[in-house]
Amino acid sequence: MLISALPRDASSAEERRLATLQAHALLDSEPEAEFDALVSLAAEMLDCPVAALTLADRDRFWVKSAIGPLPSQMPRNVAFCDQTIRSPDLMIVPDLTSDPRFAVNPFVTGEAGTRFYAGMPIRVPDLDGSPQAIGSLCVMDATPRSLSPAGERALRHLARLAEALIAARAVARRATAMAELSERQAEDLRAKDRTVRQVERLALIGSWRIRLGDQKAFWSEGVYRIHELSAGKPVTIDQGLSYYPPDSRAILRSTIEATARTGDPFDIELDFVTALGRHRRVRVMGEREMANGHPESLVGMFQDVTERHALEVQLRRNADTDALTLLSNRAAFDRTLETAIGEAGTNDRPLGLVLIDLDGFKLINDTLGHPAGDEVLRIVGTRLRTDWLKNCFVARLGGDEFGVIVQDPALLAQPESLRARIETLLTISITVDDLTMSCAGTVCVTLRPENCRTIRDFMHHADSRLYAAKRDRVGERRKGDRRKATR
């Protein structure tokens, strides 16, 4: 797991904060271009010669990224940022020599001669979802000064971007852990790990602002890059929404309108189409800004999460798939059947359950070996994916047992014909070392009785009929064998 459980005796707020910091594996990590770019942007936007992203360890502040002359780490008792992480919001000290907390600080009295400091705490959620201040984004100058309201907003927004970068990094690490836990992904694990690392390095993120008065939208270069557009003039909300498919567009429009009206922040993921026609998945976060008591604008973050989303979809698909037959597995079958039973009861729709048991499979396995048995199961999987069953849900239930959920009224109108057609699909011969063996399937089609309201009831009813069908089939074979013997 990315974030390990907190120790039972770690009850203090500081221990929780340190545990959250350690869980993100940021301390003493290698330089990363995204954080360097963010700190450089802070220094440039706020016209400060020194800027840094710092992390608060137990007894030290470690500098993750910096512009200007700063040591790589410093004791907490001399770090200005130690006060920042205790602050609920932006901390600004126009003249450090006039503040008794910092007047005798060696960074003030020493060669650095630092006079101005502004810092914003960087917060990330712990296991309980409570924000923990793990560090700060700060700027410094050797001349006393302050920040304009626009500068204060910029530093707050850049701190949020830093939090988003850390969150993206955590998502990438979590995706790697998920991939490592999946046995069926073992063969291409290294490739997925490289993909995850690439997402972690690049972390495609941009910031945006919508002016509510004239509906103009202002994008950073990162937003233009994700849209595959050249950075240029501002766009309107409608122009920005045009890059989303209709369903996603409606969701985003209503979400933006709700935030502008209520002030509630949002964080959603949507489908997206770039200017070059590429289909992507993006994360959009935003909140409202007020001016003189009135809504003035919406500001937020825009992130390309396509690779992470695709990995999650693939992992979910693999978790529901039988690796040998490529059919759905028992867990997916149970969920689908439960939903189908509920819909059938509510909407009075027909529902059929086909259970299949392979006859002769064990003999093939014992005589020709497990590879031959596996090949038989693969053939069954291929045949049950036939076009005329494409609207049915087909699964391997385990061993040589298969199930088909049928909701097509046309197929259910003639259950005996359906049974015969499936039995025809399951007549299989396989040859190994000049020895040919065959197997077939006992197929039982069961329509849902009105009193079957649960998976257990329906499966028990269908199993009973399948076992009866197998007994009848065995009896018919024995009678045939006796007739052959008397002749």
C-alpha positions in Angstrom: 0.0 0.0 0.0 1.1 3.6 -0.6 0.1 4.9 2.8 0.8 2.4 5.6 -1.4 2.2 8.7 -0.4 4.6 11.5 1.2 2.9 14.6 -1.3 2.3 17.4 0.7 4.5 19.8 1.0 7.4 17.3 -1.7 9.6 18.8 -0.1 13.0 18.6 -0.8 15.4 15.7 2.9 15.5 14.9 3.2 11.8 14.6 0.3 11.7 12.2 1.9 14.5 10.2 5.2 12.7 10.1 3.6 9.4 9.1 1.8 11.1 6.3 5.0 12.7 5.0 6.9 9.4 5.2 4.2 7.6 3.3 4.7 9.8 0.2 8.4 8.9 0.0 9.4 12.5 -0.9 12.2 13.0 1.7 15.7 12.7 0.2 14.2 11.8 -3.2 15.9 12.5 -6.5 15.3 15.9 -8.2 12.1 16.0 -10.3 11.5 18.4 -13.1 7.9 19.1 -12.2 8.8 20.5 -8.7 11.8 22.4 -10.1 9.5 24.1 -12.7 6.9 25.0 -10.0 9.5 26.6 -7.7 11.0 28.5 -10.7 7.6 29.7 -11.6 7.1 31.0 -8.0 10.3 32.9 -8.1 9.5 34.4 -11.5 5.9 35.3 -10.8 6.6 36.9 -7.4 9.9 38.5 -8.5 11.9 36.9 -5.6 15.5 35.8 -6.0 15.0 32.8 -3.6 12.1 30.3 -3.7 11.8 26.8 -2.4 9.6 23.8 -1.8 10.5 22.4 1.7 9.5 19.3 3.6 9.3 19.2 7.4 11.0 16.1 8.8 11.1 15.4 12.6 14.2 17.5 13.3 15.0 19.2 10.0 13.6 20.9 6.9 14.7 19.2 3.7 14.7 21.2 0.4 12.9 19.3 -2.3 13.5 22.1 -4.9 15.0 25.6 -4.7 15.9 28.7 -6.7 18.7 30.7 -5.2 21.4 30.0 -2.5 19.8 27.6 0.0 21.3 24.6 1.8 19.8 21.2 1.0 18.6 21.0 4.6 18.5 23.0 7.8 17.5 22.4 11.5 13.8 23.0 12.1 14.6 25.6 14.9 16.1 28.0 12.3 13.8 27.4 9.4 11.3 30.1 8.7 9.0 27.4 7.2 8.6 25.8 10.7 6.2 28.7 11.5 4.5 28.4 8.1 3.4 24.7 8.6 1.8 25.8 11.9 -0.1 28.6 10.1 -3.7 28.0 8.8 -3.0 30.1 5.7 -0.4 32.2 3.9 2.3 33.6 6.3 4.0 36.8 5.2 6.8 38.6 7.1 7.6 41.9 5.4 10.7 42.6 7.5 12.2 39.6 9.4 14.4 41.9 11.5 11.2 43.5 13.0 9.7 40.1 14.0 10.9 38.8 17.4 10.5 35.2 16.1 13.2 35.7 13.4 15.2 38.8 14.4 18.2 36.7 15.6 17.8 33.9 13.1 21.2 33.1 11.4 19.6 33.5 8.0 18.7 37.0 9.0 21.8 38.0 10.8 24.3 36.0 8.8 25.7 36.3 5.2 22.3 35.5 3.6 20.8 38.7 5.1 17.3 37.6 4.4 14.7 40.3 5.1 11.4 39.2 3.5 9.6 35.9 3.7 6.3 34.5 2.4 5.3 30.9 2.7 2.2 28.8 2.1 1.8 25.4 3.9 1.6 22.3 1.7 -1.1 20.0 3.0 -2.0 16.4 1.9 -4.6 14.1 3.4 -3.7 11.4 5.9 -5.5 8.0 6.1 -8.5 9.6 7.7 -8.7 12.3 5.1 -7.5 15.0 7.5 -5.1 17.5 5.9 -1.5 17.4 7.3 1.0 20.1 6.7 4.1 18.3 5.4 6.0 21.3 4.1 5.8 24.7 2.5 6.2 26.6 -0.8 8.0 29.9 0.1 9.8 32.9 -1.4 12.4 35.1 0.1 14.3 38.4 -0.6 17.2 40.3 0.9 15.0 43.5 0.8 12.0 44.2 3.1 8.8 44.1 1.0 5.4 42.5 0.8 3.0 40.8 -1.7 0.2 42.3 -3.6 -3.3 40.6 -3.4 -2.5 39.1 -6.8 0.8 37.9 -5.5 -0.9 36.3 -2.5 -3.4 34.5 -4.7 -0.6 33.4 -7.0 1.4 31.8 -4.1 -1.8 30.1 -2.9 -2.5 28.7 -6.3 1.1 27.5 -6.8 0.8 25.8 -3.4 -2.3 24.0 -4.6 -0.5 22.9 -7.8 2.3 21.6 -5.6 -0.3 19.6 -3.6 -1.7 18.3 -7.0 1.8 17.3 -8.1 2.2 15.3 -4.9 -1.2 13.8 -5.3 -0.4 12.8 -8.9 2.9 11.3 -7.7 1.0 9.3 -5.1 -1.6 8.0 -7.6 1.2 6.8 -9.9 2.9 5.0 -7.0 -0.5 3.5 -6.0 -1.0 2.3 -9.6 2.4 0.6 -9.6 1.5 -1.2 -6.4 -1.8 -2.3 -7.9 0.0 -3.7 -10.9 2.4 -5.6 -8.7 -0.4 -7.2 -6.9 -2.0 -8.6 -10.1 -0.6 -12.0 -11.0 -2.1 -11.8 -14.4 -0.1 -8.6 -15.1 3.3 -10.3 -14.2 4.5 -10.6 -17.8 4.2 -6.9 -18.7 4.7 -5.5 -15.2 8.0 -3.8 -16.1 6.3 -2.1 -19.1 3.5 -0.8 -16.9 6.0 0.3 -14.3 7.8 2.4 -16.9 4.5 3.9 -18.0 3.6 4.7 -14.4 7.0 6.3 -13.9 6.6 8.4 -17.1 3.2 9.6 -15.8 4.9 10.5 -12.5 7.7 12.5 -14.2 5.5 14.3 -16.7 2.4 14.9 -14.5 0.6 16.9 -17.2 -1.0 19.7 -15.2 -2.2 23.2 -16.0 -4.1 26.0 -14.2 -7.1 27.9 -15.4 -9.3 30.9 -14.5 -12.8 31.8 -15.6 -13.9 35.4 -15.2 -17.6 35.2 -14.4 -18.4 38.7 -15.6 -17.6 38.2 -19.3 -17.3 34.4 -19.3 -13.7 34.6 -20.5 -11.4 31.7 -19.6 -7.6 32.1 -19.1 -5.4 29.0 -19.4 -1.8 28.4 -18.5 0.6 26.8 -21.0 -0.1 23.4 -19.5 -3.8 23.6 -20.3 -3.1 24.6 -23.9 -0.6 21.7 -24.1 -3.2 19.1 -22.9 -5.7 20.6 -25.4 -2.9 20.2 -28.1 -3.3 23.9 -28.9 -0.7 26.6 -29.2 -0.7 29.0 -26.3 -2.6 32.1 -27.3 -5.6 34.3 -26.7 -8.2 33.8 -23.9 -11.2 31.6 -24.8 -14.8 31.6 -23.7 -16.4 29.0 -21.5 -18.3 27.6 -24.5 -15.2 27.3 -26.5 -13.5 25.4 -23.7 -16.5 23.1 -23.3 -16.5 22.3 -27.0 -13.6 19.9 -26.4 -15.7 17.5 -24.3 -18.2 14.9 -25.6 -21.8 15.9 -25.1 -22.3 13.9 -21.8 -19.1 15.2 -20.3 -19.8 18.7 -21.5 -23.2 18.7 -19.8 -21.7 17.5 -16.5 -18.9 20.1 -16.5 -21.2 22.9 -17.5 -23.7 22.1 -14.6 -20.8 21.6 -12.2 -19.2 25.0 -13.1 -22.6 26.7 -12.8 -23.2 25.1 -9.4 -19.8 26.2 -8.0 -20.3 29.7 -9.3 -23.7 29.8 -7.6 -23.0 28.0 -4.3 -19.2 28.3 -3.8 -18.8 24.6 -3.3 -15.5 23.4 -4.9 -15.4 20.5 -7.3 -13.1 17.7 -8.4 -14.3 15.5 -11.3 -12.9 13.3 -14.1 -14.3 13.5 -17.6 -13.8 12.2 -21.1 -12.1 14.8 -23.4 -11.1 15.2 -27.0 -8.1 17.3 -28.0 -7.9 19.7 -30.9 -6.2 17.0 -32.8 -9.0 14.5 -32.2 -7.3 12.5 -29.5 -9.6 11.0 -26.9 -8.2 11.6 -23.4 -9.3 11.5 -19.7 -8.9 14.6 -17.7 -9.3 15.7 -14.1 -10.8 19.1 -13.5 -10.7 20.8 -10.1 -12.1 24.3 -9.3 -13.3 26.7 -6.7 -14.9 30.1 -6.5 -13.1 33.4 -5.9 -14.9 36.3 -4.3 -14.3 40.1 -4.6 -16.1 42.6 -2.4 -18.5 40.0 -1.3 -19.5 38.9 -4.8 -18.4 35.9 -7.0 -15.7 37.2 -9.3 -14.1 34.1 -10.9 -13.5 30.4 -10.8 -9.9 29.1 -10.6 -8.6 25.6 -10.7 -6.4 22.8 -12.0 -6.6 20.7 -15.1 -4.7 17.4 -15.4 -4.4 14.7 -18.0 -5.0 11.4 -16.2 -5.4 9.2 -19.3 -2.7 6.7 -18.5 -3.7 6.3 -14.8 -7.4 5.9 -15.8 -6.5 3.3 -18.5 -4.5 1.3 -16.0 -7.3 1.3 -13.5 -9.8 0.1 -16.2 -7.4 -2.6 -17.3 -6.8 -3.8 -13.8 -10.6 -3.9 -13.1 -11.1 -5.8 -16.4 -8.4 -8.3 -15.5 -9.9 -8.8 -12.0 -13.1 -9.9 -13.7 -11.6 -12.1 -16.4 -10.6 -15.8 -16.4 -7.0 -15.9 -17.7 -7.3 -19.2 -19.5 -10.6 -18.9 -21.4 -10.7 -15.0 -21.5 -14.3 -15.3 -20.4 -15.6 -13.5 -17.4 -14.9 -15.2 -14.0 -17.2 -16.3 -11.2 -17.1 -13.0 -9.3 -18.2 -11.0 -12.4 -20.8 -13.6 -13.1 -22.3 -13.3 -9.6 -22.5 -9.5 -9.8 -24.1 -9.6 -13.2 -26.6 -12.3 -12.3 -27.6 -10.4 -9.1 -28.2 -7.2 -11.2 -30.2 -9.2 -13.8 -32.4 -10.9 -11.2 -33.2 -7.4 -9.7 -34.1 -6.0 -13.2 -36.1 -9.1 -14.1 -38.2 -8.7 -10.9 -38.6 -5.0 -11.2 -39.3 -4.8 -15.0 -41.0 -8.2 -15.5 -38.3 -9.2 -18.1 -37.5 -12.8 -19.0 -34.3 -14.1 -17.6 -32.6 -17.4 -18.4 -29.6 -19.2 -16.9 -27.7 -21.7 -18.9 -25.4 -24.0 -16.9 -22.8 -26.1 -18.8 -20.8 -29.1 -17.5 -18.2 -30.7 -19.9 -18.6 -34.5 -20.3 -15.3 -36.3 -20.8 -13.1 -33.4 -19.8 -11.6 -35.2 -16.8 -10.7 -38.3 -18.9 -8.9 -36.0 -21.5 -7.1 -34.3 -18.6 -6.0 -37.6 -17.1 -5.1 -39.3 -20.4 -3.7 -36.6 -22.6 -2.4 -34.3 -19.8 -3.2 -30.9 -18.4 -2.0 -28.9 -21.5 -4.6 -30.8 -23.6 -7.2 -30.1 -20.9 -6.3 -26.4 -21.0 -6.6 -26.3 -24.8 -10.1 -27.8 -24.5 -11.1 -25.0 -22.1 -9.6 -22.4 -24.4 -11.6 -23.9 -27.3 -14.8 -23.7 -25.2 -14.1 -20.1 -24.4 -13.6 -19.2 -28.0 -16.8 -21.0 -29.1 -18.9 -19.5 -26.4 -17.9 -16.0 -27.7 -19.8 -16.8 -30.9 -21.7 -13.8 -32.5 -25.1 -15.1 -31.7 -24.3 -15.1 -28.0 -22.7 -11.6 -28.0 -25.7 -10.1 -26.1 -25.4 -12.8 -23.4 -23.0 -12.8 -20.4 -20.8 -15.9 -20.6 -18.5 -16.9 -17.7 -16.3 -19.8 -16.6 -17.6 -20.7 -13.1 -14.7 -23.0 -12.2 -13.1 -26.2 -13.5 -15.1 -27.4 -16.4 -18.3 -25.6 -15.5 -19.6 -22.6 -17.5 -22.6 -20.3 -17.2 -24.5 -18.1 -19.6 -26.9 -15.3 -18.5 -29.6 -14.8 -21.2 -31.9 -11.9 -21.3 -32.7 -12.0 -25.1 -36.5 -12.8 -25.4 -35.9 -14.4 -28.8 -33.4 -16.9 -27.4 -35.5 -17.6 -24.4 -38.6 -18.2 -26.4 -37.2 -21.5 -27.6 -35.1 -22.9 -24.7 -34.8 -26.4 -26.2 -33.3 -24.9 -29.4 -31.0 -22.8 -27.4 -29.8 -25.8 -25.5 -29.2 -27.8 -28.7 -27.3 -25.0 -30.3 -25.0 -24.6 -27.3 -24.4 -28.4 -27.1 -23.4 -28.3 -30.8 -20.8 -25.7 -30.0 -19.3 -27.9 -27.3 -18.6 -31.1 -29.3 -14.8 -31.0 -29.3 -12.1 -33.4 -30.4 -8.4 -33.1 -29.6 -5.5 -35.2 -30.7 -2.1 -35.7 -28.9 0.5 -38.2 -30.2 -2.0 -39.8 -32.6 -4.6 -40.3 -29.8 -7.8 -38.5 -30.4 -10.4 -38.0 -27.7 -13.6 -36.1 -27.6 -15.8 -34.3 -25.1 -19.2 -32.7 -25.1 -21.3 -30.6 -22.8 -24.3 -31.2 -20.7 -26.4 -28.1 -21.1 -29.4 -27.1 -19.0 -31.5 -24.0 -19.8 -33.4 -22.7 -16.8 -35.9 -19.8 -16.9 -36.1 -17.8 -13.7 -39.1 -18.9 -11.6 -41.1 -16.0 -10.0 -40.1 -17.1 -6.5 -36.3 -17.0 -7.3 -35.2 -13.6 -5.9 -31.6 -14.3 -5.1 -28.5 -15.7 -6.8 -28.5 -18.6 -4.4 -32.1 -19.6 -5.1 -31.7 -19.3 -8.9 -28.3 -21.2 -9.0 -29.7 -24.0 -6.7 -32.7 -24.4 -9.0 -30.5 -24.4 -12.1 -27.9 -26.8 -10.5 -30.6 -29.3 -9.6 -31.8 -29.3 -13.2 -28.3 -29.6 -14.5 -27.5 -32.6 -12.3 -30.8 -34.3 -13.4 -29.8 -33.7 -17.0 -26.4 -35.2 -16.4 -28.0 -38.3 -14.8 -30.4 -38.6 -17.8 -27.5 -38.3 -20.2 -25.4 -40.9 -18.4 -28.4 -43.2 -18.4 -29.0 -42.8 -22.1 -25.3 -43.7 -22.8 -25.5 -46.8 -20.6 -28.7 -47.9 -22.4 -27.0 -47.4 -25.7 -24.0 -49.4 -24.6 -26.3 -52.3 -23.5 -28.1 -52.2 -26.9 -24.7 -52.4 -28.7 -23.7 -55.3 -26.5 -26.8 -57.3 -27.2 -26.3 -56.9 -30.9 
